[in-house]
């Protein structure tokens, strides 16, 4: 099972950008590329919903409709890191963003990072 630590959250104005990072670590032998990675978000009073996923072993990406064209998920397998580039942020993007990892046998969540978009 991998351990995930998010960073890069903050407070911005509408239209601005942020890049979230999620650094993974695991026991010896962990193969980061074998994990499907994802970003989820949870606003107060709402359930935790998927934002984007990047599938293992070059399997492509998925985005929820609300962020298509504005957010980009990417990964650097050599650095055990996944990123979420968020452009043209809107107030409705305000939430705690969580990193997620799964390889078909186990799954892990990060502790979350707050993103606030407000004028």
N, C-alpha and C positions, 0 to 999 in steps of 0.2 A: 504494500500500500504506500502511495506517495504522500508526502506532506506538501501542502500548497500555501504560499504566502503571496498575497496581492499587495500591490502598491500603485501609486499614481492617481488616486482619487483626489478630489478637492472641490472647491467652489468656483464656478465660472459664470459668465454671463451668456445669455442666449446667443447662438451663432459661433461661440468659441469652441475650442478643441481640447481634448484630453487624451492621453494614452495610458491605458492601464497595463500593468505587467503582472504576470503570475509566475513565480519561480517555484519549480518543483524539485523535491529531493526525495531520495528513497534508498533502500538498502542496496548493497552491492549486487550488481546484476540487473538492476532496474533498467528497462528499455523504454525510454521516454516516447520513442516513436510508435510504440505499441498501444499508447493511450489515445483515446479520443478525448479532446479537451473542449471545454465549453465555458462560456460566460453566462451567468444568470443574474437577474436583478430582482429586488424586492423593495417595493415602496411601502410606506406605513399603511397598515390595514389591508394590504394586498398579499396574494400568494407569491411565492418565488417562481418566476417564469424564465424560460430560456430566452437569451438574446442572440447568441451565435454559437456555433460549434465548428470545430475543425477536426475532421475525422483522421483516424490513425492511418499511417502508412500511405499518405498521399491520397486519401479518399475524398477530398473535396471539402467544401464548406456549406454551412446552412446559416441563414439569417431569418429572424422574424421580420414580418413585413414592415413593422414600425421603424426599423433601423436600416433597411436596405438602401444602399446608395450613400449612407452617411457613416456607417461603422464598417471596419475591416478587421477581421480576426486573422492572426498569423502566428506562426510558431518557429522557433529556432531550436531544433532538436539537439544541436551541439551544446546549447546553453540551458537546456531543460526549461525553457521559458515559452510562455504563450502571451500574446499581446492582444489588446483591443484598442484600435485607433478609433476615436470617436470624434467626428467632425460635425459642424452645424448643430451643436447640442441645443436641445429644447427643454423647457421647464418639465415636460412630462418624462424626460429621461432621468429626473431626480430619483435616486434609489440607492440602496446598498448593493454593490456589485460583487458577486461571488464567482470564484474560479472553481471549476469542476473537472475531475479526471476519472476516466473509467476505461478498463481494459477487458471487460467481459467477465472478470473474476472478482474484482473489487472496485470500489469507487471512493473518491475523496472529495472533500470540500475545503476551501479556504475559509478564513475568518471574515472576509468581506472588507470592502473599502467603500467609503461614502462618496457619492457624486451628487453635487447640488448645483442645479442650474437655475439661476434667479437674476433678475435685473434689480 
